[in-house]
């Protein structure tokens, strides 16, 4: 598994993170495989997926050189520890949780909490979050990123919710360090997921 700094750098370099959900492990695995085929190599397996820990472990085993696999929808430090033991390279939460932040710092795992205000962003920074998720992103515009970065330029922000191939480039151009792609990837077949993931990767290709 990549170290903390390497994982963070890959997220910033690759820019796109696929949020993998599904009503079954098979459906989630299909989304993950399609995302990888479409060029999104950073996968966030949410703990709303039945058997999420097993899926994290199997994806790491089956794609050791291709995928960076983390855990999402982690609500507490207990779930975070379970995910880390399964091999998760990073932990994502819908909101900031102090105990989860401390645990991730203890094990040198990136913690990416969901924040919505400058106060929340600053608190997350104080507890060591190197990338902070702006959630829900579909309730704000891409300029929200540059607005927060005005008073807090050191914050590396990643919008999640409502981000897709059509607006991905705008989010990054407004200062997003990375983008989180979810609902637009939820298709019926692996080929459809691959096609959508490829649209995302092509739309942000070459952006530094």
C-alpha positions in Angstrom: 0.0 0.0 0.0 1.2 3.5 -0.8 2.3 5.7 2.0 0.3 8.8 3.2 2.3 11.4 1.2 2.3 9.2 -1.9 -1.5 8.7 -1.7 -2.1 12.4 -1.3 0.1 13.2 -4.2 -1.6 10.7 -6.4 -5.0 12.2 -5.6 -3.8 15.7 -6.5 -2.0 14.5 -9.6 -4.9 12.2 -10.9 -7.5 14.6 -9.6 -10.5 12.3 -10.0 -11.9 10.0 -7.3 -14.6 7.5 -8.1 -17.2 7.1 -5.3 -18.3 3.5 -5.5 -21.7 2.6 -4.1 -24.1 -0.2 -4.9 -27.0 -2.2 -3.4 -24.8 -5.3 -3.6 -21.1 -6.0 -3.6 -21.5 -7.2 -7.2 -23.0 -3.9 -8.3 -20.3 -1.9 -6.5 -17.6 -4.1 -8.0 -19.0 -3.4 -11.5 -18.8 0.4 -10.8 -15.3 0.0 -9.6 -14.2 -2.0 -12.6 -15.8 0.3 -15.0 -14.2 3.3 -13.3 -10.7 1.7 -13.6 -11.2 0.8 -17.2 -12.3 4.4 -17.9 -9.1 5.8 -16.3 -10.1 6.7 -12.8 -7.6 4.8 -10.6 -8.6 6.2 -7.2 -11.6 4.4 -5.8 -13.6 5.3 -2.7 -15.6 2.3 -1.6 -18.4 3.5 0.6 -19.5 1.7 3.8 -23.0 1.7 2.5 -22.0 -1.2 0.3 -22.6 -4.6 1.8 -19.3 -6.3 2.4 -17.3 -3.1 1.8 -14.3 -4.4 3.7 -14.1 -7.5 1.5 -14.5 -5.4 -1.7 -11.6 -3.1 -0.6 -9.4 -6.1 0.0 -10.2 -7.8 -3.2 -9.8 -4.7 -5.4 -6.3 -4.1 -3.8 -5.4 -7.8 -4.5 -6.7 -7.8 -8.1 -5.3 -4.4 -9.1 -2.1 -3.9 -7.0 -0.5 -1.6 -9.5 -3.5 0.1 -11.0 -5.9 1.1 -8.1 -5.6 3.2 -5.0 -8.5 2.0 -2.9 -9.9 3.9 0.1 -13.0 3.9 2.2 -16.0 6.3 2.2 -19.0 7.1 4.2 -17.0 6.3 7.3 -19.0 7.7 10.3 -16.7 6.8 13.2 -13.3 5.7 14.3 -14.4 2.1 14.7 -15.3 1.8 11.0 -12.2 3.7 10.0 -10.0 1.1 11.8 -11.9 -1.7 10.2 -11.3 -0.1 6.8 -7.6 0.4 7.5 -7.2 -3.2 8.5 -8.9 -4.2 5.2 -6.2 -2.2 3.4 -7.9 1.2 2.8 -5.3 3.8 1.7 -7.5 6.8 2.7 -10.6 7.5 4.7 -13.5 9.7 3.6 -16.4 10.9 5.9 -19.5 12.9 5.0 -18.7 15.2 8.0 -15.8 15.9 10.3 -15.2 13.5 13.2 -12.5 14.3 15.7 -11.9 10.7 16.8 -11.6 9.5 13.2 -9.1 12.2 12.5 -7.0 11.3 15.5 -7.1 7.6 14.6 -6.1 8.3 11.0 -3.2 10.5 12.2 -2.1 7.7 14.5 -1.8 5.3 11.6 -0.6 7.8 9.0 -3.7 7.4 6.8 -5.1 10.5 4.9 -8.4 11.6 6.4 -10.8 13.5 4.1 -13.8 14.8 6.0 -16.8 16.5 4.5 -17.1 20.2 5.4 -19.3 23.0 4.3 -18.2 26.2 6.1 -14.9 28.0 6.6 -15.1 27.1 10.3 -15.5 23.4 9.6 -12.6 23.6 7.0 -10.3 25.3 9.6 -11.2 22.7 12.2 -10.4 19.9 9.8 -7.0 21.5 9.0 -6.2 21.8 12.7 -6.8 18.0 13.1 -4.4 17.2 10.2 -6.7 16.8 7.2 -4.6 17.4 4.1 -7.5 17.3 1.7 -11.0 18.3 2.7 -14.2 17.3 0.9 -16.7 20.1 0.2 -20.0 18.3 0.7 -22.7 18.5 -0.5 -21.2 20.1 -3.6 -24.4 20.1 -5.6 -25.7 22.9 -3.3 -22.9 25.3 -4.3 -21.1 26.5 -7.5 -17.5 25.9 -8.4 -16.7 29.4 -7.3 -17.3 28.3 -3.7 -13.8 26.7 -3.9 -12.1 30.0 -4.7 -14.2 31.8 -2.2 -13.0 29.5 0.7 -9.5 29.6 -0.6 -9.5 33.3 -0.3 -9.2 33.4 3.5 -7.9 29.8 3.7 -5.5 29.4 0.7 -3.7 26.5 2.3 -6.8 24.3 2.2 -6.8 21.6 -0.5 -10.5 21.1 -1.3 -12.3 18.3 -3.1 -16.0 18.9 -4.1 -18.3 15.9 -3.8 -21.9 15.7 -5.0 -23.1 17.0 -8.3 -19.7 16.7 -9.9 -19.6 15.2 -13.4 -17.9 15.2 -16.8 -19.6 18.4 -17.8 -18.5 20.5 -14.8 -15.3 18.7 -13.6 -13.0 21.1 -15.5 -14.7 24.2 -14.0 -14.3 22.9 -10.5 -10.6 22.3 -11.0 -10.1 25.7 -12.7 -11.7 27.3 -9.7 -9.1 25.7 -7.4 -10.3 22.3 -6.5 -7.3 20.0 -5.7 -9.3 17.0 -6.8 -12.9 16.1 -7.6 -15.2 13.3 -6.3 -17.4 11.6 -8.9 -20.3 9.6 -7.7 -23.9 9.4 -9.1 -22.9 10.1 -12.7 -21.0 6.8 -12.7 -23.9 4.7 -11.6 -24.9 2.9 -14.8 -26.3 -0.5 -15.7 -23.3 -2.0 -17.3 -19.5 -1.9 -16.8 -19.2 -0.6 -20.4 -21.5 2.4 -19.5 -19.5 3.1 -16.4 -16.3 3.0 -18.4 -17.6 5.4 -20.9 -18.7 7.9 -18.3 -15.4 7.6 -16.4 -13.5 8.2 -19.6 -15.5 11.4 -20.2 -14.4 12.6 -16.8 -10.7 11.7 -17.3 -10.7 13.3 -20.8 -12.3 16.5 -19.6 -9.6 17.1 -17.0 -6.6 15.7 -18.9 -3.6 18.0 -18.8 -5.0 20.3 -16.1 -2.3 21.0 -13.5 
